[in-house]
Amino acid sequence: MRGEQLANTYNTNYCNDYHEVLKDTTVKAVIISTPLTTHYEIAKASLTAGKHVLLEKAMVQTVEHAEELVKLASQKNRILMVGHIFRYSPVIDALKKMIHKNQIGRVRFMYSSRMGLMTPRPDCGVIMDFATHDFDTMNYLLQANPTEVSATGMSYTKRKFEDVAFINLKYGLKSKYPRVIVNIQVSWLTPLKIRELWVIGEKKSVKADLNTNQLYVFNKTIIPTADSFGSYTLLTKQGDTYMPYIDNKEPLKNEIDHFVKCIRKKKSPLSEGKISIEPVRIANAALDSIKLGKTIVL
């Protein structure tokens, strides 16, 4: 079995029943990377057994289960961290700094494409699998949660889960970056692997290519001008396009290192359970929007 091969390679133990791991008092923390439908059960059992938990995204299927796990982690004084890997990406970190240092000006809108060709998962649709990455990343960049969600999606493989979805988020007036709208496109039927995120700002725009781990900064925008009294036009401002240096550290390694450091120093993780409830909430709102054919207010 693959598990036994890996255990031999890294000189560690192997078992095929997670209950054995939870009974082992020498095990202080666990990483749960299993089908989504099993996340709640295994995470709850792990926290109850007094283990720190790194839970792969999507956290769980429902907001109620997410809130229950967060409460349980607090009661047990254990860390519950969710694998929202792009919070640990040097590319997203650099983009976040550009936004918050006002280097691109006021954010106008954002959009992302997360597409590829792969066998659809049997336990969830493309929104829970792909779009939860983008929900968390957008919230992380904007330091806010959306106030409205609308979505359309379709299944083309005779499954009950969606294979493609287009999702719109609206961030309210009370957020740090008000009146920002976000569009997220996800599919696992697209022949090319696309992982792009765009931030369109008042001064500049930035493309994050998450396949190559590179940022592209476009010093081009539309600016208002008046050449005479009563004359008002919009002009295209041209400028350089450049690629800033990005430290090419592996996000997954950063994520796991962060988990261990938080356990040792007893600190809250960057993607702690409390924060990670929101992508579950947005995903369910998007699914409700598809089902009901209307915008869902959060």
Contacts in CASP RR format, 6 or more apart in sequence:
PFRMAT RR
TARGET T0000
AUTHOR 0000-0000-0000
METHOD contacts of the structure
MODEL  1
MRGEQLANTYNTNYCNDYHEVLKDTTVKAVIISTPLTTHYEIAKASLTAG
KHVLLEKAMVQTVEHAEELVKLASQKNRILMVGHIFRYSPVIDALKKMIH
KNQIGRVRFMYSSRMGLMTPRPDCGVIMDFATHDFDTMNYLLQANPTEVS
ATGMSYTKRKFEDVAFINLKYGLKSKYPRVIVNIQVSWLTPLKIRELWVI
GEKKSVKADLNTNQLYVFNKTIIPTADSFGSYTLLTKQGDTYMPYIDNKE
PLKNEIDHFVKCIRKKKSPLSEGKISIEPVRIANAALDSIKLGKTIVL
1 14 0 8 1.000
1 16 0 8 1.000
3 14 0 8 1.000
4 14 0 8 1.000
6 14 0 8 1.000
7 13 0 8 1.000
7 14 0 8 1.000
15 21 0 8 1.000
18 30 0 8 1.000
18 42 0 8 1.000
18 45 0 8 1.000
18 46 0 8 1.000
19 45 0 8 1.000
21 27 0 8 1.000
21 30 0 8 1.000
22 30 0 8 1.000
22 45 0 8 1.000
22 46 0 8 1.000
22 49 0 8 1.000
22 51 0 8 1.000
23 49 0 8 1.000
27 51 0 8 1.000
28 51 0 8 1.000
28 52 0 8 1.000
28 263 0 8 1.000
29 51 0 8 1.000
29 52 0 8 1.000
29 53 0 8 1.000
29 54 0 8 1.000
29 79 0 8 1.000
29 259 0 8 1.000
29 260 0 8 1.000
29 263 0 8 1.000
30 46 0 8 1.000
30 51 0 8 1.000
30 52 0 8 1.000
30 53 0 8 1.000
30 54 0 8 1.000
31 53 0 8 1.000
31 54 0 8 1.000
31 56 0 8 1.000
31 256 0 8 1.000
31 259 0 8 1.000
32 39 0 8 1.000
32 42 0 8 1.000
32 43 0 8 1.000
32 46 0 8 1.000
32 53 0 8 1.000
32 54 0 8 1.000
32 55 0 8 1.000
32 56 0 8 1.000
33 56 0 8 1.000
34 42 0 8 1.000
34 56 0 8 1.000
35 121 0 8 1.000
35 122 0 8 1.000
35 123 0 8 1.000
36 58 0 8 1.000
36 60 0 8 1.000
36 61 0 8 1.000
36 121 0 8 1.000
36 123 0 8 1.000
36 124 0 8 1.000
36 128 0 8 1.000
36 129 0 8 1.000
37 61 0 8 1.000
37 123 0 8 1.000
37 124 0 8 1.000
39 55 0 8 1.000
39 56 0 8 1.000
39 58 0 8 1.000
39 59 0 8 1.000
39 60 0 8 1.000
39 61 0 8 1.000
40 60 0 8 1.000
40 61 0 8 1.000
40 65 0 8 1.000
40 68 0 8 1.000
40 69 0 8 1.000
43 53 0 8 1.000
43 55 0 8 1.000
43 60 0 8 1.000
43 69 0 8 1.000
43 80 0 8 1.000
44 68 0 8 1.000
44 69 0 8 1.000
44 72 0 8 1.000
46 53 0 8 1.000
47 53 0 8 1.000
47 69 0 8 1.000
47 72 0 8 1.000
47 73 0 8 1.000
47 76 0 8 1.000
47 78 0 8 1.000
47 80 0 8 1.000
48 72 0 8 1.000
48 76 0 8 1.000
50 76 0 8 1.000
50 78 0 8 1.000
51 78 0 8 1.000
52 78 0 8 1.000
52 79 0 8 1.000
52 80 0 8 1.000
52 81 0 8 1.000
52 259 0 8 1.000
52 263 0 8 1.000
53 73 0 8 1.000
53 78 0 8 1.000
53 79 0 8 1.000
53 80 0 8 1.000
53 81 0 8 1.000
54 81 0 8 1.000
54 82 0 8 1.000
54 83 0 8 1.000
54 255 0 8 1.000
54 256 0 8 1.000
54 259 0 8 1.000
55 69 0 8 1.000
55 80 0 8 1.000
55 81 0 8 1.000
55 82 0 8 1.000
55 83 0 8 1.000
56 82 0 8 1.000
56 83 0 8 1.000
57 82 0 8 1.000
57 83 0 8 1.000
57 84 0 8 1.000
57 85 0 8 1.000
57 132 0 8 1.000
57 133 0 8 1.000
57 136 0 8 1.000
57 276 0 8 1.000
57 279 0 8 1.000
58 124 0 8 1.000
58 128 0 8 1.000
58 129 0 8 1.000
58 132 0 8 1.000
58 279 0 8 1.000
58 280 0 8 1.000
58 283 0 8 1.000
59 66 0 8 1.000
59 69 0 8 1.000
59 82 0 8 1.000
59 273 0 8 1.000
59 276 0 8 1.000
59 277 0 8 1.000
59 279 0 8 1.000
59 280 0 8 1.000
60 66 0 8 1.000
60 69 0 8 1.000
60 280 0 8 1.000
61 124 0 8 1.000
61 128 0 8 1.000
61 280 0 8 1.000
62 280 0 8 1.000
62 284 0 8 1.000
63 277 0 8 1.000
63 280 0 8 1.000
63 281 0 8 1.000
63 284 0 8 1.000
66 273 0 8 1.000
66 276 0 8 1.000
66 277 0 8 1.000
66 280 0 8 1.000
66 281 0 8 1.000
67 277 0 8 1.000
69 80 0 8 1.000
69 273 0 8 1.000
70 80 0 8 1.000
70 273 0 8 1.000
70 274 0 8 1.000
70 277 0 8 1.000
72 80 0 8 1.000
73 79 0 8 1.000
73 80 0 8 1.000
73 273 0 8 1.000
79 259 0 8 1.000
79 262 0 8 1.000
79 263 0 8 1.000
79 268 0 8 1.000
79 269 0 8 1.000
79 272 0 8 1.000
80 272 0 8 1.000
80 273 0 8 1.000
81 258 0 8 1.000
81 259 0 8 1.000
81 262 0 8 1.000
81 269 0 8 1.000
81 271 0 8 1.000
81 272 0 8 1.000
81 273 0 8 1.000
82 271 0 8 1.000
82 272 0 8 1.000
82 273 0 8 1.000
82 275 0 8 1.000
82 276 0 8 1.000
83 255 0 8 1.000
83 271 0 8 1.000
83 276 0 8 1.000
84 132 0 8 1.000
84 133 0 8 1.000
84 136 0 8 1.000
84 137 0 8 1.000
84 140 0 8 1.000
84 271 0 8 1.000
84 276 0 8 1.000
84 279 0 8 1.000
85 133 0 8 1.000
85 251 0 8 1.000
85 252 0 8 1.000
85 255 0 8 1.000
86 92 0 8 1.000
86 133 0 8 1.000
86 136 0 8 1.000
86 137 0 8 1.000
86 140 0 8 1.000
86 210 0 8 1.000
86 251 0 8 1.000
87 136 0 8 1.000
87 137 0 8 1.000
87 140 0 8 1.000
87 255 0 8 1.000
87 270 0 8 1.000
87 271 0 8 1.000
88 251 0 8 1.000
88 252 0 8 1.000
88 254 0 8 1.000
88 255 0 8 1.000
88 258 0 8 1.000
88 270 0 8 1.000
88 271 0 8 1.000
89 210 0 8 1.000
89 213 0 8 1.000
89 251 0 8 1.000
89 254 0 8 1.000
90 213 0 8 1.000
90 246 0 8 1.000
90 247 0 8 1.000
90 248 0 8 1.000
90 249 0 8 1.000
90 251 0 8 1.000
90 254 0 8 1.000
91 208 0 8 1.000
91 209 0 8 1.000
91 210 0 8 1.000
91 213 0 8 1.000
91 214 0 8 1.000
91 215 0 8 1.000
91 246 0 8 1.000
92 137 0 8 1.000
92 140 0 8 1.000
92 141 0 8 1.000
92 197 0 8 1.000
92 208 0 8 1.000
94 215 0 8 1.000
94 244 0 8 1.000
94 246 0 8 1.000
95 141 0 8 1.000
95 197 0 8 1.000
95 199 0 8 1.000
95 206 0 8 1.000
95 208 0 8 1.000
95 215 0 8 1.000
96 140 0 8 1.000
96 141 0 8 1.000
98 104 0 8 1.000
98 206 0 8 1.000
98 217 0 8 1.000
99 107 0 8 1.000
99 141 0 8 1.000
99 142 0 8 1.000
99 177 0 8 1.000
99 199 0 8 1.000
100 143 0 8 1.000
103 203 0 8 1.000
103 204 0 8 1.000
104 199 0 8 1.000
104 201 0 8 1.000
104 202 0 8 1.000
104 203 0 8 1.000
104 204 0 8 1.000
104 205 0 8 1.000
104 206 0 8 1.000
104 217 0 8 1.000
105 201 0 8 1.000
105 202 0 8 1.000
105 203 0 8 1.000
105 204 0 8 1.000
106 177 0 8 1.000
106 201 0 8 1.000
106 202 0 8 1.000
107 142 0 8 1.000
107 177 0 8 1.000
107 180 0 8 1.000
107 199 0 8 1.000
107 200 0 8 1.000
107 201 0 8 1.000
107 202 0 8 1.000
108 180 0 8 1.000
108 200 0 8 1.000
108 201 0 8 1.000
108 202 0 8 1.000
109 180 0 8 1.000
109 181 0 8 1.000
109 182 0 8 1.000
109 183 0 8 1.000
109 200 0 8 1.000
110 138 0 8 1.000
110 141 0 8 1.000
110 142 0 8 1.000
110 180 0 8 1.000
110 181 0 8 1.000
110 182 0 8 1.000
110 183 0 8 1.000
110 197 0 8 1.000
110 198 0 8 1.000
110 199 0 8 1.000
110 200 0 8 1.000
111 182 0 8 1.000
111 183 0 8 1.000
111 184 0 8 1.000
111 185 0 8 1.000
111 197 0 8 1.000
111 198 0 8 1.000
112 134 0 8 1.000
112 137 0 8 1.000
112 138 0 8 1.000
112 182 0 8 1.000
112 183 0 8 1.000
112 184 0 8 1.000
112 185 0 8 1.000
112 196 0 8 1.000
112 197 0 8 1.000
112 198 0 8 1.000
113 185 0 8 1.000
113 186 0 8 1.000
113 194 0 8 1.000
113 195 0 8 1.000
113 196 0 8 1.000
114 130 0 8 1.000
114 131 0 8 1.000
114 133 0 8 1.000
114 134 0 8 1.000
114 184 0 8 1.000
114 185 0 8 1.000
114 186 0 8 1.000
114 194 0 8 1.000
114 195 0 8 1.000
115 185 0 8 1.000
115 186 0 8 1.000
115 187 0 8 1.000
115 188 0 8 1.000
115 190 0 8 1.000
115 192 0 8 1.000
115 193 0 8 1.000
115 194 0 8 1.000
116 187 0 8 1.000
116 188 0 8 1.000
116 189 0 8 1.000
116 190 0 8 1.000
116 191 0 8 1.000
116 192 0 8 1.000
116 193 0 8 1.000
116 194 0 8 1.000
117 188 0 8 1.000
117 189 0 8 1.000
117 190 0 8 1.000
117 191 0 8 1.000
117 192 0 8 1.000
117 193 0 8 1.000
118 188 0 8 1.000
119 188 0 8 1.000
120 126 0 8 1.000
120 157 0 8 1.000
120 159 0 8 1.000
120 161 0 8 1.000
120 163 0 8 1.000
120 188 0 8 1.000
121 129 0 8 1.000
121 161 0 8 1.000
124 161 0 8 1.000
125 159 0 8 1.000
125 161 0 8 1.000
125 162 0 8 1.000
125 163 0 8 1.000
126 161 0 8 1.000
126 162 0 8 1.000
126 163 0 8 1.000
126 164 0 8 1.000
126 165 0 8 1.000
126 186 0 8 1.000
126 187 0 8 1.000
126 188 0 8 1.000
127 151 0 8 1.000
127 162 0 8 1.000
127 165 0 8 1.000
127 167 0 8 1.000
127 186 0 8 1.000
127 283 0 8 1.000
127 286 0 8 1.000
127 287 0 8 1.000
128 283 0 8 1.000
129 188 0 8 1.000
130 186 0 8 1.000
130 187 0 8 1.000
130 188 0 8 1.000
131 165 0 8 1.000
131 167 0 8 1.000
131 184 0 8 1.000
131 186 0 8 1.000
131 283 0 8 1.000
131 286 0 8 1.000
132 279 0 8 1.000
132 280 0 8 1.000
132 282 0 8 1.000
132 283 0 8 1.000
134 184 0 8 1.000
134 186 0 8 1.000
134 197 0 8 1.000
135 169 0 8 1.000
135 184 0 8 1.000
135 278 0 8 1.000
135 279 0 8 1.000
135 282 0 8 1.000
135 283 0 8 1.000
136 271 0 8 1.000
136 275 0 8 1.000
136 276 0 8 1.000
136 278 0 8 1.000
136 279 0 8 1.000
137 197 0 8 1.000
138 146 0 8 1.000
138 169 0 8 1.000
138 182 0 8 1.000
138 184 0 8 1.000
139 145 0 8 1.000
139 146 0 8 1.000
139 275 0 8 1.000
139 278 0 8 1.000
139 279 0 8 1.000
141 199 0 8 1.000
142 171 0 8 1.000
142 175 0 8 1.000
142 176 0 8 1.000
142 177 0 8 1.000
142 180 0 8 1.000
143 175 0 8 1.000
143 176 0 8 1.000
143 177 0 8 1.000
144 171 0 8 1.000
144 172 0 8 1.000
144 175 0 8 1.000
144 176 0 8 1.000
144 177 0 8 1.000
145 171 0 8 1.000
145 175 0 8 1.000
145 278 0 8 1.000
145 282 0 8 1.000
145 298 0 8 1.000
146 169 0 8 1.000
146 170 0 8 1.000
146 171 0 8 1.000
146 172 0 8 1.000
146 182 0 8 1.000
146 282 0 8 1.000
146 298 0 8 1.000
147 170 0 8 1.000
147 171 0 8 1.000
147 172 0 8 1.000
147 175 0 8 1.000
147 297 0 8 1.000
147 298 0 8 1.000
148 168 0 8 1.000
148 169 0 8 1.000
148 170 0 8 1.000
148 295 0 8 1.000
148 296 0 8 1.000
148 297 0 8 1.000
148 298 0 8 1.000
149 167 0 8 1.000
149 168 0 8 1.000
149 169 0 8 1.000
149 170 0 8 1.000
149 282 0 8 1.000
149 285 0 8 1.000
149 286 0 8 1.000
149 289 0 8 1.000
149 295 0 8 1.000
149 296 0 8 1.000
149 298 0 8 1.000
150 167 0 8 1.000
150 168 0 8 1.000
150 289 0 8 1.000
150 294 0 8 1.000
150 295 0 8 1.000
150 296 0 8 1.000
151 165 0 8 1.000
151 166 0 8 1.000
151 167 0 8 1.000
151 168 0 8 1.000
151 286 0 8 1.000
151 287 0 8 1.000
151 289 0 8 1.000
151 290 0 8 1.000
152 165 0 8 1.000
152 166 0 8 1.000
152 289 0 8 1.000
152 290 0 8 1.000
152 293 0 8 1.000
153 162 0 8 1.000
153 164 0 8 1.000
153 165 0 8 1.000
153 166 0 8 1.000
153 290 0 8 1.000
154 162 0 8 1.000
154 163 0 8 1.000
154 164 0 8 1.000
154 165 0 8 1.000
155 161 0 8 1.000
155 162 0 8 1.000
155 163 0 8 1.000
156 163 0 8 1.000
156 164 0 8 1.000
156 189 0 8 1.000
157 163 0 8 1.000
157 189 0 8 1.000
162 287 0 8 1.000
162 290 0 8 1.000
163 187 0 8 1.000
163 188 0 8 1.000
163 189 0 8 1.000
164 186 0 8 1.000
164 187 0 8 1.000
164 188 0 8 1.000
164 189 0 8 1.000
165 184 0 8 1.000
165 185 0 8 1.000
165 186 0 8 1.000
165 187 0 8 1.000
165 286 0 8 1.000
165 290 0 8 1.000
166 183 0 8 1.000
166 184 0 8 1.000
166 185 0 8 1.000
167 183 0 8 1.000
167 184 0 8 1.000
167 185 0 8 1.000
167 186 0 8 1.000
167 286 0 8 1.000
168 181 0 8 1.000
168 182 0 8 1.000
168 183 0 8 1.000
168 184 0 8 1.000
169 181 0 8 1.000
169 182 0 8 1.000
169 183 0 8 1.000
169 184 0 8 1.000
169 282 0 8 1.000
170 180 0 8 1.000
170 181 0 8 1.000
170 182 0 8 1.000
171 177 0 8 1.000
171 178 0 8 1.000
171 179 0 8 1.000
171 180 0 8 1.000
171 181 0 8 1.000
171 182 0 8 1.000
172 178 0 8 1.000
172 179 0 8 1.000
172 180 0 8 1.000
173 179 0 8 1.000
193 211 0 8 1.000
194 211 0 8 1.000
195 209 0 8 1.000
195 210 0 8 1.000
195 211 0 8 1.000
196 207 0 8 1.000
196 208 0 8 1.000
196 209 0 8 1.000
196 210 0 8 1.000
197 207 0 8 1.000
197 208 0 8 1.000
197 210 0 8 1.000
198 205 0 8 1.000
198 206 0 8 1.000
198 207 0 8 1.000
198 208 0 8 1.000
199 205 0 8 1.000
199 206 0 8 1.000
199 208 0 8 1.000
201 221 0 8 1.000
202 221 0 8 1.000
203 219 0 8 1.000
203 221 0 8 1.000
204 217 0 8 1.000
204 218 0 8 1.000
204 219 0 8 1.000
204 220 0 8 1.000
204 221 0 8 1.000
205 217 0 8 1.000
205 218 0 8 1.000
205 220 0 8 1.000
205 221 0 8 1.000
206 215 0 8 1.000
206 216 0 8 1.000
206 217 0 8 1.000
206 218 0 8 1.000
207 215 0 8 1.000
207 216 0 8 1.000
207 218 0 8 1.000
208 214 0 8 1.000
208 215 0 8 1.000
209 215 0 8 1.000
209 216 0 8 1.000
213 246 0 8 1.000
213 248 0 8 1.000
214 243 0 8 1.000
214 246 0 8 1.000
215 243 0 8 1.000
215 244 0 8 1.000
215 246 0 8 1.000
216 241 0 8 1.000
216 242 0 8 1.000
216 243 0 8 1.000
217 241 0 8 1.000
217 242 0 8 1.000
217 243 0 8 1.000
217 244 0 8 1.000
218 241 0 8 1.000
219 237 0 8 1.000
219 238 0 8 1.000
219 239 0 8 1.000
219 240 0 8 1.000
219 241 0 8 1.000
219 242 0 8 1.000
220 236 0 8 1.000
220 237 0 8 1.000
220 238 0 8 1.000
220 239 0 8 1.000
220 241 0 8 1.000
221 236 0 8 1.000
221 237 0 8 1.000
222 234 0 8 1.000
222 235 0 8 1.000
222 236 0 8 1.000
222 237 0 8 1.000
223 234 0 8 1.000
223 235 0 8 1.000
223 237 0 8 1.000
224 232 0 8 1.000
224 233 0 8 1.000
224 234 0 8 1.000
224 235 0 8 1.000
225 232 0 8 1.000
225 233 0 8 1.000
225 234 0 8 1.000
225 235 0 8 1.000
226 232 0 8 1.000
226 233 0 8 1.000
227 233 0 8 1.000
255 271 0 8 1.000
258 269 0 8 1.000
258 270 0 8 1.000
259 269 0 8 1.000
261 267 0 8 1.000
262 268 0 8 1.000
262 269 0 8 1.000
281 298 0 8 1.000
282 298 0 8 1.000
285 296 0 8 1.000
285 298 0 8 1.000
286 296 0 8 1.000
288 296 0 8 1.000
289 295 0 8 1.000
289 296 0 8 1.000
END
